[in-house]
Amino acid sequence: MVLRKIQIKNNIDMALLKEEGNYTHVVAIDFGTGASGYGIAPKVLDPSQKPKIEVFNPCDESDDQKTPTAILFDNAFKFIAFGSQALTKYAEILDDGGSALLFQTYKMHLLHMDKNAMSADGRELALMTVISQTLKFIAQKAMDKLTEQVGKVVPTKIRWLLTVPALWSEEHKQFMRKAAIEAGIIDALDSQQLLLCLEPEGASIQCREDSEESLRSQLVKPKVVMVLDCGGGTVDITVHRLLCGLSERFLCEELLPSSGGCEWGSKFVDQYFEKFLQELFGAELYATYSKNAMARLDILKHFEMLKRKFCPGVEERTRLQLSYLGEDLTSQKLGELLAEYNKKHP
């Protein structure tokens, strides 16, 4: 069994675990398979106080959700855009008859320790380049936001935090440190300026801090809790025994090592959704759907919204908007396709 002390009251404030550095702020990057974002918190001077944490979408400040983890390069392998902006730009390029390299779900390549990442059109680029450019983009957005908030920022006084799945080995974690160097976040592998936070432990802390009082009051020693971290690519399952009271710094014992599925995440729901559309539409219409990049992007965005609203056990009619296909899919045509599909699946 592994005993880990986490000297924090929030996964972002995990940066206070080692207090030997004279840091003014903590910047946490949540690099996910499906979506990514960042958070900023000033260093907590009084241990009795909660950290003031702000979370941001690196591509759209009007949206408090994370941005899709997608990155776009031109045909000369030069970075173009990240996140929702990458998806929109890629759709525009395709609709104009051009080409570019769009990468999505590339965190899964790291899970398998692949050397290269595969773009949407089947081309390859070094995985280190794809991930380091991702971290570089988010880190720069975080620094811009912090500068906007406080004025002059001393980079060496920022403590960085990266979230990592508990399923990852030391080799995976070392890769992320190397990527942080490539991104200009740190200058050495053993830099104390960067900490890695295991996602289930961060989730366990966050649940204890943000849950309703009726539940929060139960999250005390020696309770045993199971943490299910359901991400875009993987699902981590971890069991902790709590060794702290509500007023104490977080301390837990890992009873069972992290396990779960490497391909159980929400991005695989998207894949099955498009398989459903392929059967519903038929070969000809699905080919039209695949070629109409902007319509496909809008339909997948709407499906993502429906996934977030889904509530198991509640019977509620859900309307999926397919009108983005315009005249290629009229109401009459859709009705005919649905009738045919339902005959096959009574």
C-alpha positions, 0 to 999 in steps of 0.5 A: 500500500502507498501512503501519500500526503497531499498538503492541500485543500484543492487539487490546484493548491497541490503546489503547496505540497513543497513549500521550499520555493518562494512562489506567488501563484500556482498555475494548473494545467488540466490536459485531458484527452477530450478537453483541456483548461487551466486554473490560477490561484495565489499562494495561500499564506494562511493555512486556515484559509481556502485558496481563491481559485479561478478556472479558465477556458484557454480559447473562450473566456465566455465559456467556463467549460474546458475547450476541446483538446484539438491542435492544428498544424499546417502542411509544413508542421507549423502550429496554427490553432488549439482547442475550439479554434482549431476545430473551426479553422480546420473545418474552414480549410477543408470546406475551402478545399485545402488541407492541414493536420488536425490532432484529437485524442492524442493523449491516448498515443501517450498512454500507449507510448507511441512515438508519433501522433496520427492526424485526422487525415492519417499523417503523423507528427512527433507526439512530443511536438504535439503535446509540447505545443499544447502545453505551450499554448495553454501556459501562454494563455495562463501567463497572459491572464495572470499578467492581466490580473496582477501586472508584472509576473516573474516566471520563476515565481510561478509554480506549475501543476500538471494533472496526470492519470493514476494509470500512468507509469513513471515513464509517462510522467517523465514524458510530461516533464520533458514536454514541459521543458519543450514548452518552455514551462521549466528548464530541467527535468528535476525542476521544483517549479513543476508538480504532477498531480494524480487525477484521482487524488485531486478529485478526492480532495475536490469532492471533499471541499465542494460537496454538500454538507450532508455528504461532506460531513461523512468524508472523514477518517476512517471512511473508505471511498471509491473515486471514479474519474471518468475522462475523455479517454480513460476511466480511473478507478481508485479506492482511498481510505481517508486518514484526516478530519475535515479541518485537517490537511488531506491525507489518504491511504491508497487501498487498491492501486488505480485500475480501469479502462484505457478506452472507456472515456467519452470520446469513444461514445462519440465514435459509436455515435458516428457509427450510429449515424453511418447506419442511419444515413446510409453510405451516400448521405454519410459520405456527404456528412463526412465531407461537409466539415462544418456541418459535421463539427456543428452536429458533434458540438450539439451531441456533446451538449446532449451528453453533458445534459444526460441524466441516467434514470430520467425519461426525457425526450432529447432532440438532436439537431441535424439541420446543419446538413441543410438540403442534404437532409430534409425533414421528409428524408429524415423521417424516411431514414428513421422509419427504415432504421426502426424497422431494422431495430424494433 
